Amino acid sequence: MNILVCVKQVPDTTEIKIDPVNNTLIRDGVPSIVNPFDGFALEAAARIKDKDPSCKIIAMAMGPEAAKNALKECLAIAADKAYLISARAFGGSDTLATSYILYNAVKKVESIEGKFDMIFCGKQAIDGDTAQVGPELAEHLGYPQVSCALECELKDNSLEVLQEGDIKKVIGIDLPCLITFTKPSFDPRFPTIKRKLAANRAEIPVFSDADLEGIDPLHIGLKGSPTKVKKTFVPQKKTGGLIINEGSAEANAAKLAQLLNDAHII
């Protein structure tokens, strides 16, 4: 079994810096981490490998050279190999362009590692929160997919997936497939010293647009991104406020109505 885990390196900050000209993230000087939801996807893959050690876990990220740090963290935790997809031409890609690039990258890595039986992703990245790339990648590949998974278990040639929702559901899905993961009830495992040392020495291959055969330059980067950002800003923190505590719900409601009336709001 081959499992691909798609990860993204994201800014570890609530104060995201944005280029006002291109409306893209400025990553220089901003501390970065593995997207937490992608960490849950890696843990799901690791749990499958715990039961079947013959499984091979491949981590793949798209981003700048610095994204190798995120991939090395994946190698330290559970991944067997890692690949970085990086090129200046990919800069500014929206979710549609990103999923198209990853689709071509999947085909490239499969030519080296063999066909992937499962592709695991986080449900969304905390720097964008769109939750679109995983399902779009599944559409490019023509794979069935389940989103917002909590955990999964391999059953012969299918997966049994526990999906989050108002009512949790167990869904059976045939392989190959794509699953996006949300936060489960347990924490992901920590890396071991031995794996961290090996990860630090690991050589991570980098593929650019020139290495992805058949990729259409009109479908990548800003030119290939139909999403247009009209305005970006950092919300101002609100301070002040009033706590009403009159002893009962009725008294609180009466006090609130009085305050709103005095302020000529109602």
C-alpha positions as CSV (number, residue, x, y, z in Angstrom):
1,M,0.0,0.0,0.0
2,N,1.2,3.5,-0.9
3,I,-0.2,6.5,1.0
4,L,0.4,10.1,-0.2
5,V,0.0,12.8,2.5
6,C,-0.2,16.3,1.1
7,V,1.0,18.9,3.5
8,K,1.4,22.7,3.6
9,Q,3.7,24.9,5.5
10,V,1.7,27.8,7.0
11,P,2.5,30.9,9.0
12,D,2.4,30.3,12.7
13,T,0.8,33.6,13.5
14,T,-2.6,35.3,13.7
15,E,-1.1,38.5,12.2
16,I,-0.7,37.3,8.6
17,K,1.3,39.7,6.4
18,I,-0.1,40.4,2.9
19,D,1.5,41.9,-0.2
20,P,-0.9,44.8,-1.0
21,V,0.0,44.7,-4.7
22,N,-0.4,41.0,-5.5
23,N,-2.7,40.2,-2.5
24,T,-0.5,37.2,-1.6
25,L,1.0,36.1,1.7
26,I,4.4,37.5,2.6
27,R,6.2,34.5,4.2
28,D,9.7,36.0,4.7
29,G,10.4,36.4,8.4
30,V,7.2,34.7,9.6
31,P,7.6,31.6,11.7
32,S,6.1,28.6,9.9
33,I,4.7,25.2,10.9
34,V,3.1,22.1,9.3
35,N,-0.6,22.9,8.8
36,P,-2.3,21.3,11.9
37,F,-5.0,19.5,9.8
38,D,-2.3,18.0,7.6
39,G,-0.7,16.7,10.8
40,F,-4.0,14.8,11.5
41,A,-3.8,13.3,8.0
42,L,-0.2,12.2,8.6
43,E,-1.3,10.6,11.9
44,A,-4.1,8.7,10.1
45,A,-1.6,7.3,7.6
46,A,0.8,6.4,10.4
47,R,-2.0,4.4,12.2
48,I,-2.6,2.4,9.0
49,K,1.1,1.7,8.8
50,D,1.1,0.6,12.5
51,K,-1.1,-2.3,11.5
52,D,0.6,-2.9,8.2
53,P,4.3,-2.1,8.3
54,S,4.6,-2.8,4.5
55,C,2.7,0.5,3.8
56,K,4.8,3.3,2.5
57,I,4.0,6.9,3.4
58,I,5.1,9.7,1.0
59,A,4.8,13.3,2.1
60,M,4.5,16.0,-0.6
61,A,4.3,19.8,-0.2
62,M,4.1,22.6,-2.7
63,G,5.8,25.8,-1.6
64,P,9.1,27.7,-1.4
65,E,12.5,26.0,-0.5
66,A,11.7,26.7,3.2
67,A,8.9,24.2,3.0
68,K,11.5,21.4,3.2
69,N,11.4,22.1,7.0
70,A,7.8,21.0,7.1
71,L,8.6,17.9,5.0
72,K,11.5,17.0,7.3
73,E,9.1,17.2,10.3
74,C,6.8,14.7,8.5
75,L,9.8,12.4,7.9
76,A,10.7,12.7,11.6
77,I,7.1,11.7,12.6
78,A,6.1,8.9,10.1
79,A,6.8,9.6,6.4
80,D,9.2,7.3,4.6
81,K,10.0,9.8,1.8
82,A,9.2,13.4,0.8
83,Y,9.0,15.5,-2.3
84,L,8.8,19.3,-2.7
85,I,7.0,20.9,-5.6
86,S,8.5,24.4,-6.0
87,A,8.8,26.9,-8.8
88,R,8.5,30.6,-9.3
89,A,5.8,30.0,-11.9
90,F,3.6,28.5,-9.1
91,G,3.6,31.7,-7.1
92,G,0.2,33.3,-6.5
93,S,-1.8,30.1,-7.3
94,D,-5.3,30.0,-5.9
95,T,-7.0,26.7,-4.9
96,L,-7.9,25.7,-8.4
97,A,-4.4,26.3,-9.8
98,T,-2.9,24.6,-6.7
99,S,-5.0,21.5,-7.1
100,Y,-4.0,21.3,-10.8
101,I,-0.3,21.6,-10.0
102,L,-0.7,18.9,-7.3
103,Y,-2.5,16.6,-9.7
104,N,0.4,16.8,-12.1
105,A,2.8,16.3,-9.2
106,V,1.0,13.2,-8.1
107,K,1.5,11.7,-11.5
108,K,5.2,12.6,-11.4
109,V,5.8,11.1,-8.0
110,E,3.7,8.0,-8.9
111,S,6.1,7.4,-11.8
112,I,8.8,7.0,-9.2
113,E,7.1,5.5,-6.2
114,G,4.3,3.5,-7.8
115,K,0.5,4.2,-7.8
116,F,-1.0,5.7,-4.6
117,D,-3.8,3.7,-3.0
118,M,-4.8,6.5,-0.7
119,I,-4.2,10.3,-0.7
120,F,-4.7,12.0,2.6
121,C,-5.0,15.8,3.1
122,G,-6.0,18.2,5.9
123,K,-9.5,19.5,5.5
124,Q,-8.2,23.0,5.1
125,A,-5.1,25.2,5.6
126,I,-5.3,27.6,8.5
127,D,-3.9,30.5,6.4
128,G,-6.7,30.3,3.9
129,D,-9.5,28.1,5.4
130,T,-11.1,27.4,2.0
131,A,-11.2,23.6,2.3
132,Q,-11.2,23.4,-1.5
133,V,-7.8,21.9,-2.6
134,G,-8.4,18.3,-1.4
135,P,-11.8,17.9,-3.1
136,E,-10.5,19.6,-6.2
137,L,-7.5,17.3,-6.4
138,A,-9.9,14.3,-6.1
139,E,-11.9,15.7,-9.0
140,H,-8.7,16.1,-11.1
141,L,-7.8,12.5,-10.3
142,G,-11.3,11.1,-10.7
143,Y,-11.2,9.6,-7.2
144,P,-14.0,9.2,-4.8
145,Q,-13.4,11.3,-1.7
146,V,-14.6,11.8,1.9
147,S,-14.1,15.1,3.7
148,C,-13.9,16.0,7.4
149,A,-12.7,12.5,8.4
150,L,-11.9,11.8,12.1
151,E,-10.2,8.5,11.5
152,C,-10.1,5.6,9.1
153,E,-9.4,1.9,9.0
154,L,-8.2,-0.2,6.1
155,K,-10.6,-3.1,5.1
156,D,-9.2,-5.2,2.3
157,N,-9.4,-3.0,-0.8
158,S,-11.4,-0.2,0.8
159,L,-11.4,2.3,3.7
160,E,-13.9,2.6,6.5
161,V,-14.0,6.3,7.4
162,L,-15.5,7.9,10.4
163,Q,-16.8,11.3,9.3
164,E,-17.5,14.3,11.5
165,G,-20.9,15.9,11.5
166,D,-24.0,16.6,13.5
167,I,-24.3,12.9,13.5
168,K,-21.1,11.0,13.0
169,K,-21.2,8.6,10.0
170,V,-19.1,5.6,9.0
171,I,-18.5,5.6,5.3
172,G,-17.0,2.8,3.1
173,I,-15.0,4.0,0.2
174,D,-13.1,2.0,-2.5
175,L,-9.4,2.4,-3.3
176,P,-7.9,4.5,-4.7
177,C,-9.5,7.4,-2.9
178,L,-8.8,10.8,-1.3
179,I,-9.7,11.7,2.3
180,T,-9.4,15.0,4.0
181,F,-9.0,15.0,7.8
182,T,-10.2,17.2,10.7
183,K,-9.2,17.1,14.3
184,P,-9.8,13.7,15.9
185,S,-10.3,13.0,19.7
186,F,-6.6,12.0,20.0
187,D,-3.3,14.0,19.5
188,P,-0.8,13.2,16.7
189,R,2.3,11.3,17.8
190,F,5.6,13.1,18.4
191,P,8.8,12.4,16.4
192,T,11.5,10.2,17.9
193,I,15.1,11.3,18.3
194,K,16.3,8.6,15.8
195,R,13.8,9.7,13.2
196,K,14.6,13.4,13.7
197,L,18.3,12.7,13.1
198,A,17.5,10.8,10.0
199,A,15.1,13.5,8.8
200,N,17.7,16.2,9.2
201,R,20.1,14.2,6.9
202,A,17.4,13.4,4.3
203,E,17.7,14.7,0.8
204,I,14.3,15.9,-0.5
205,P,13.9,16.0,-4.3
206,V,12.4,19.2,-5.7
207,F,10.3,19.2,-8.9
208,S,9.6,22.4,-10.8
209,D,7.1,23.1,-13.6
210,A,9.8,22.0,-16.0
211,D,9.7,18.5,-14.4
212,L,5.9,18.1,-14.5
213,E,5.3,16.8,-18.0
214,G,2.2,18.1,-19.8
215,I,1.5,20.9,-17.3
216,D,-0.3,23.8,-18.9
217,P,1.4,27.2,-18.0
218,L,-1.9,28.9,-18.5
219,H,-3.4,27.0,-15.6
220,I,-0.8,27.8,-12.9
221,G,0.2,30.8,-10.9
222,L,-1.7,34.1,-10.9
223,K,-2.5,33.7,-14.7
224,G,-4.2,30.3,-14.0
225,S,-6.1,31.5,-10.9
226,P,-9.7,32.6,-11.5
227,T,-10.0,33.8,-7.9
228,K,-9.5,37.6,-7.7
229,V,-8.9,39.1,-4.3
230,K,-10.5,42.6,-4.2
231,K,-9.4,43.6,-0.7
232,T,-7.4,42.1,2.2
233,F,-6.9,43.5,5.7
234,V,-6.2,42.6,9.3
235,P,-9.2,43.1,11.5
236,Q,-8.8,45.6,14.3
237,K,-9.1,44.2,17.8
238,K,-12.2,45.5,19.6
239,T,-11.9,46.6,23.2
240,G,-14.3,47.8,25.8
241,G,-17.9,46.5,26.2
242,L,-20.4,46.2,29.0
243,I,-21.4,43.1,31.0
244,I,-25.0,43.1,32.1
245,N,-25.7,41.2,35.3
246,E,-29.1,42.1,36.8
247,G,-29.7,38.8,38.5
248,S,-32.2,37.2,36.1
249,A,-32.8,36.8,32.3
250,E,-35.9,39.1,32.5
251,A,-33.9,41.9,34.3
252,N,-31.0,41.5,31.9
253,A,-33.3,41.9,28.9
254,A,-35.0,44.9,30.4
255,K,-31.6,46.5,31.1
256,L,-30.3,45.8,27.6
257,A,-33.5,47.3,26.0
258,Q,-33.1,50.4,28.1
259,L,-29.4,50.8,27.1
260,L,-30.2,50.4,23.4
261,N,-33.1,52.8,23.7
262,D,-30.9,55.4,25.4
263,A,-28.3,55.0,22.7
264,H,-31.1,55.6,20.1
265,I,-30.3,52.2,18.5
266,I,-33.9,51.0,19.0
